[in-house]
Amino acid sequence: MTEPVDSSETENEQYPVAPRYHPVHKLTRKLYDFLASSRLAMALLVAILLCCVAGVTLFREERAGVLIFDALWFNGLLLLLVINVACCFFGRIWGRKITVVSLGMILFHLSFVTMFMGIVYNSLYFFRGEMRITEGETLLNRARESYDGAERGRFFNLFRLKGETTLNQLLANYNVGGTDKRVAYDVSVREGNQATNGIIYLTHNLEHHGFTYFPDREGYSLLTVITDRGGKELYGAHIPLQSMAQKDKSRLYTTGTKEAPGAIPFPQLPEKALFNLNVIYHPNPAAERKGEATFQLWPAVEGHPAPGAKPFAQGSAVIGSSFDAGEYRLSVKEVRYWVVMRVTYEPGKPIVLASLWVGLSGMILTTLGRMFRRQRRL
């Protein structure tokens, strides 16, 4: 008499709970189980959340980018989360029948994976710079001194910054389709024989080989010239002025820093400075690019003049005329505008945007599939 066969044992033989893997396969299986672990997902989400909270509360801005968001270890956490999601979801649906609902879920999770891959890619290869440029001026895109400030991803290649940028003209009261855009800028970006020309304003950018140019802020730049007593020109340069809000809601246009007015060496490097100069511009509201300039001169010393030190010469002159400063004469020949343009390169942005559309499509398919399934049941 034969013994009865346990059906559970037969089922386990056909569908083993723990397949008999080769030792090498066991290692890959353990690695897969680790990557598909829900505990790993929770640990990664908590770690990333804490990093984000620290980045926006403790460090902020550039320091947060350097220490956290642009660091390899943080991008590694994001990449590990992407792999975890892919293993968790796609490992469970592998080999199953494709329906409208499951197709929508696949698209949604695929968009989630590609979105984070785009974020990581962008974090490692981005470039953001602030280019301060005066009307008629041309700056080399690759030169570090062309930017007031710049930050880039760890793997961004500086050789991608090619050619040169020219601010042809500032266009005041610029009008588009009957809408006043207030101010716009005629910009040219040239690489050899290839050039991209365009008008940029707050809601319209310029695209050139993956780089985006858009205006941030503008101000005055004074062509300041120094001559000797005989009228011989010794030096001249465009001096960009800071624009500072005053308590009476007016604006002060002066040399200095963003924080306070100040003097600058004049002439500027690499020339030898003859004195430290502060210039204040008083625009004429009735005439564009006209007005008066006030000059203050201190002895040429390193750094700014000592607090409370009196200038050895000071006075004013209308634009185009000169101010007598003893051995020298100073004048503002013309008034131009400068603009700070933000130059950005975001290679992962199209991936993120496309992923969002794919995710939305997946959600719509899943919703429609479930609605049709309910109707059939009814």
C-alpha positions as MATLAB code, in Angstrom:
seq = 'MTEPVDSSETENEQYPVAPRYHPVHKLTRKLYDFLASSRLAMALLVAILLCCVAGVTLFREERAGVLIFDALWFNGLLLLLVINVACCFFGRIWGRKITVVSLGMILFHLSFVTMFMGIVYNSLYFFRGEMRITEGETLLNRARESYDGAERGRFFNLFRLKGETTLNQLLANYNVGGTDKRVAYDVSVREGNQATNGIIYLTHNLEHHGFTYFPDREGYSLLTVITDRGGKELYGAHIPLQSMAQKDKSRLYTTGTKEAPGAIPFPQLPEKALFNLNVIYHPNPAAERKGEATFQLWPAVEGHPAPGAKPFAQGSAVIGSSFDAGEYRLSVKEVRYWVVMRVTYEPGKPIVLASLWVGLSGMILTTLGRMFRRQRRL';
ca = [
       0.000    0.000    0.000;
       1.457    3.305   -1.091;
       1.577    6.258    1.253;
      -0.575    9.282    0.406;
       1.264   12.167   -1.234;
       1.132   15.495    0.549;
      -0.275   18.030   -1.943;
       1.670   20.855   -0.293;
       4.952   19.071   -0.945;
       3.975   18.550   -4.584;
       3.092   22.212   -4.911;
       6.386   23.221   -3.346;
       8.220   21.018   -5.824;
       6.484   22.753   -8.734;
       6.602   26.227   -7.244;
       9.438   26.177   -4.691;
       9.361   28.864   -2.007;
      13.166   28.896   -1.840;
      14.483   27.958   -5.334;
      17.677   25.946   -5.498;
      20.053   28.626   -6.806;
      23.678   28.263   -7.729;
      25.856   30.012   -5.070;
      26.489   32.869   -7.499;
      22.774   33.178   -8.142;
      22.118   33.132   -4.394;
      24.362   36.185   -4.060;
      22.476   38.066   -6.766;
      19.185   36.978   -5.192;
      20.254   38.355   -1.815;
      21.313   41.589   -3.487;
      17.941   41.826   -5.251;
      16.049   41.102   -2.024;
      18.023   43.880   -0.321;
      17.328   46.379   -3.111;
      13.622   45.440   -3.168;
      13.267   45.644    0.616;
      10.518   47.824    2.050;
      12.770   48.535    5.042;
      15.388   49.960    2.690;
      12.701   52.146    1.087;
      11.609   53.541    4.462;
      15.194   54.154    5.561;
      15.991   55.977    2.306;
      12.847   58.110    2.468;
      13.553   59.133    6.070;
      17.212   59.928    5.279;
      16.325   61.982    2.193;
      13.591   63.837    4.081;
      15.968   64.742    6.905;
      18.568   65.947    4.386;
      15.979   68.125    2.636;
      14.817   69.624    5.937;
      18.427   70.375    6.902;
      19.116   71.866    3.467;
      16.262   74.369    3.631;
      16.532   75.297    7.334;
      20.129   74.980    8.528;
      22.323   75.733    5.495;
      20.196   77.189    2.665;
      21.162   78.499   -0.778;
      24.694   77.802   -2.070;
      25.954   76.188    1.138;
      23.055   73.723    1.081;
      23.884   72.845   -2.513;
      27.559   72.235   -1.784;
      27.051   70.243    1.415;
      23.887   68.322    0.530;
      21.940   68.647   -2.706;
      24.901   68.627   -5.127;
      27.001   66.160   -3.129;
      27.683   62.700   -4.526;
      26.435   60.931   -1.394;
      23.015   62.640   -1.565;
      22.634   61.864   -5.255;
      23.661   58.311   -4.404;
      20.739   58.113   -1.951;
      18.352   59.308   -4.676;
      19.746   56.778   -7.139;
      19.421   53.985   -4.581;
      15.791   54.995   -3.983;
      15.144   54.816   -7.740;
      16.634   51.312   -7.892;
      14.592   50.299   -4.839;
      11.324   51.474   -6.408;
      12.161   49.757   -9.699;
      12.952   46.452   -7.983;
       9.882   46.614   -5.717;
       7.365   47.334   -8.457;
       8.701   45.819  -11.665;
       9.801   42.645   -9.864;
       6.205   42.083   -8.726;
       4.527   42.623  -12.102;
       7.076   40.734  -14.190;
       5.344   38.019  -16.228;
       1.816   39.157  -15.400;
      -0.872   39.846  -17.955;
      -0.876   43.415  -19.256;
      -4.195   45.201  -18.782;
      -5.197   48.846  -19.013;
      -4.882   49.194  -15.234;
      -1.508   47.459  -15.025;
      -0.220   49.448  -18.040;
      -1.174   52.667  -16.281;
       0.594   51.536  -13.107;
       3.680   50.621  -15.133;
       3.758   54.064  -16.778;
       3.263   55.800  -13.433;
       6.091   53.941  -11.694;
       8.304   54.224  -14.768;
       7.777   58.003  -14.697;
       8.717   58.046  -11.009;
      11.966   56.195  -11.740;
      12.920   58.345  -14.746;
      12.001   61.563  -12.910;
      14.456   60.830  -10.106;
      17.078   59.760  -12.639;
      16.585   63.129  -14.346;
      16.963   64.934  -11.012;
      20.204   63.094  -10.249;
      21.538   63.676  -13.767;
      20.711   67.374  -13.581;
      22.332   67.714  -10.145;
      25.611   66.296  -11.442;
      25.788   68.141  -14.786;
      24.051   71.517  -14.253;
      25.509   75.021  -14.605;
      24.139   78.299  -13.213;
      25.914   81.623  -13.538;
      25.189   85.342  -13.198;
      26.698   87.362  -16.048;
      26.843   91.141  -15.507;
      27.254   92.807  -18.896;
      27.060   96.408  -20.111;
      25.502   97.616  -23.356;
      27.961   97.121  -26.199;
      30.159   94.830  -24.090;
      31.189   91.316  -25.143;
      32.157   88.674  -22.580;
      33.719   85.259  -23.090;
      31.357   82.567  -21.856;
      34.184   80.394  -20.531;
      36.022   83.124  -18.604;
      35.495   82.958  -14.838;
      35.645   86.758  -14.542;
      32.596   87.034  -16.835;
      30.366   85.908  -13.959;
      29.517   87.591  -10.668;
      28.845   84.125   -9.307;
      28.639   80.628  -10.750;
      27.925   77.108   -9.561;
      28.067   73.835  -11.449;
      27.511   70.138  -11.047;
      30.379   67.886  -10.105;
      30.687   66.465  -13.634;
      29.893   69.585  -15.661;
      32.563   70.119  -18.327;
      33.655   73.768  -18.570;
      34.406   73.221  -22.268;
      30.646   73.301  -22.853;
      30.867   77.063  -22.233;
      31.775   78.147  -25.732;
      31.710   81.409  -27.629;
      30.880   84.883  -26.364;
      27.859   86.919  -25.287;
      27.076   90.518  -26.296;
      24.458   92.871  -24.878;
      23.622   94.963  -27.940;
      21.085   97.321  -26.381;
      18.598   97.826  -23.582;
      15.113   98.548  -24.927;
      13.022  100.707  -22.579;
       9.194  100.561  -22.684;
       9.322   97.444  -24.862;
       5.908   96.493  -26.225;
       4.715   93.033  -27.332;
       1.221   92.708  -28.795;
       0.008   95.779  -26.981;
       1.481   94.663  -23.641;
       4.168   96.810  -22.027;
       7.071   94.563  -20.966;
       8.759   97.569  -19.294;
      12.292   96.718  -20.365;
      13.886   94.182  -22.729;
      17.410   93.331  -23.860;
      18.825   92.674  -27.317;
      21.313   89.819  -26.781;
      23.641   87.911  -29.123;
      25.466   84.658  -28.373;
      28.130   83.728  -30.943;
      30.237   80.614  -31.498;
      32.503   81.068  -34.491;
      30.274   81.636  -37.526;
      27.121   80.580  -35.660;
      25.137   83.180  -33.748;
      21.862   83.265  -31.839;
      20.169   86.654  -31.553;
      17.069   87.457  -29.541;
      15.124   89.833  -27.336;
      14.786   88.684  -23.733;
      12.538   90.031  -20.970;
      11.003   88.685  -17.778;
       8.680   86.214  -19.528;
      10.808   85.424  -22.578;
      14.222   83.729  -22.604;
      16.939   83.021  -25.146;
      18.001   79.415  -25.858;
      21.428   78.629  -27.280;
      22.760   75.065  -27.532;
      21.085   73.941  -24.307;
      21.928   77.129  -22.352;
      19.138   79.484  -21.286;
      19.624   83.246  -20.896;
      17.085   85.289  -18.951;
      17.311   88.721  -17.256;
      17.479   89.122  -13.510;
      18.142   92.799  -12.730;
      19.576   95.897  -14.371;
      21.261   99.174  -13.466;
      23.318  102.102  -14.750;
      26.879  101.986  -16.016;
      28.822  105.271  -16.302;
      31.669  105.793  -18.776;
      33.990  107.656  -16.390;
      37.048  109.348  -17.876;
      40.045  110.964  -16.156;
      42.140  113.641  -17.869;
      45.099  115.753  -16.847;
      45.061  119.544  -16.553;
      45.878  119.840  -20.256;
      42.815  117.812  -21.277;
      44.719  114.643  -22.238;
      42.702  111.498  -21.516;
      44.592  109.193  -19.169;
      42.036  106.470  -18.551;
      38.374  105.618  -19.011;
      36.128  102.741  -18.034;
      32.467  101.826  -17.643;
      31.664  101.665  -13.940;
      28.523   99.656  -13.066;
      26.585  101.197  -10.187;
      24.604   99.503   -7.443;
      20.900  100.302   -7.095;
      19.877  100.715   -3.450;
      16.391  101.310   -2.081;
      16.056  104.267    0.290;
      13.613  104.899    3.136;
      11.676  107.434    1.030;
      11.219  104.685   -1.643;
      13.688  106.379   -3.991;
      16.763  104.644   -5.447;
      20.439  105.465   -4.845;
      22.760  104.671   -7.767;
      26.317  104.477   -6.495;
      29.571  102.527   -6.529;
      30.039  100.022   -3.731;
      28.552   96.672   -2.823;
      25.013   95.337   -2.507;
      25.118   96.173    1.199;
      26.422   99.753    1.208;
      27.927  102.549   -0.940;
      31.707  102.528   -1.243;
      34.751  103.687   -3.165;
      36.666  101.727   -5.794;
      40.296  102.061   -6.946;
      40.507  104.246  -10.044;
      41.998  103.520  -12.518;
      41.160   99.862  -12.014;
      43.444   96.845  -12.290;
      45.740   96.130  -14.003;
      46.396   99.894  -14.075;
      47.896  101.626  -11.036;
      45.236  103.380   -8.975;
      45.618  107.166   -8.579;
      42.897  107.456   -5.916;
      39.788  105.773   -4.545;
      36.630  106.999   -6.212;
      32.967  107.037   -5.270;
      30.446  108.007   -7.963;
      26.750  108.726   -7.413;
      24.433  109.154  -10.370;
      21.347  111.395  -10.248;
      19.238  110.573  -13.329;
      17.130  113.237  -15.005;
      13.520  111.962  -15.014;
      12.706  114.162  -18.006;
      15.575  112.940  -20.235;
      16.770  109.383  -20.788;
      20.465  108.749  -19.963;
      20.934  112.317  -18.725;
      21.431  113.810  -15.294;
      24.294  114.628  -12.938;
      27.191  112.721  -11.342;
      28.697  113.381   -7.915;
      32.368  112.472   -7.335;
      34.258  111.840   -4.105;
      38.025  111.119   -4.090;
      40.237  109.607   -1.357;
      43.960  108.826   -1.427;
      44.830  105.536   -3.135;
      45.057  102.950   -0.360;
      44.332   99.240   -0.289;
      40.721   98.478    0.572;
      38.080  101.078    1.300;
      38.825  104.462    2.908;
      38.845  104.419    6.694;
      35.439  105.124    8.286;
      34.995  108.838    8.795;
      37.895  109.771    6.479;
      37.127  112.929    4.526;
      37.651  112.991    0.745;
      40.367  115.293   -0.524;
      38.118  116.374   -3.400;
      34.391  116.216   -4.096;
      31.937  117.859   -6.452;
      29.349  117.327   -9.171;
      29.098  117.704  -12.933;
      26.304  117.126  -15.442;
      26.734  114.269  -17.868;
      29.204  115.316  -20.574;
      30.971  118.038  -18.546;
      33.983  117.691  -16.216;
      34.697  118.128  -12.510;
      37.988  119.761  -11.458;
      39.726  117.525   -8.891;
      43.032  119.379   -8.561;
      45.654  117.605  -10.676;
      42.976  115.714  -12.595;
      39.566  116.221  -14.099;
      36.773  113.670  -14.012;
      33.763  113.413  -16.294;
      31.015  110.992  -17.244;
      30.969  110.816  -21.030;
      27.855  108.682  -21.375;
      25.334  106.599  -19.449;
      24.668  103.015  -20.421;
      22.748  100.184  -18.822;
      24.035   96.912  -17.466;
      22.052   93.762  -16.889;
      22.690   90.646  -14.843;
      21.649   87.668  -16.931;
      21.197   84.245  -15.425;
      22.843   81.647  -17.630;
      21.599   78.140  -16.881;
      22.213   74.659  -18.236;
      19.717   72.084  -16.943;
      20.186   68.844  -18.951;
      17.902   66.817  -16.670;
      14.964   69.228  -16.876;
      13.473   67.772  -20.133;
      13.645   64.282  -18.595;
      11.779   65.439  -15.487;
       9.101   67.259  -17.505;
       8.602   64.275  -19.841;
       8.369   61.964  -16.816;
       5.602   64.088  -15.326;
       3.559   63.779  -18.527;
       4.147   60.024  -18.639;
       3.088   59.738  -14.991;
      -0.074   61.749  -15.689;
      -0.878   59.459  -18.638;
      -0.403   56.435  -16.399;
      -2.790   57.830  -13.782;
      -5.430   58.527  -16.453;
      -5.110   54.992  -17.893;
      -5.382   53.414  -14.441;
      -8.462   55.482  -13.576;
     -10.193   54.669  -16.893;
      -9.350   50.984  -16.574;
     -10.877   50.769  -13.105;
     -13.983   52.663  -14.219;
     -14.572   50.235  -17.126;
     -13.963   47.267  -14.808;
     -16.643   48.515  -12.395;
     -19.113   49.043  -15.239;
     -18.613   45.464  -16.433;
     -19.245   44.121  -12.931;
     -22.465   46.112  -12.695;
];
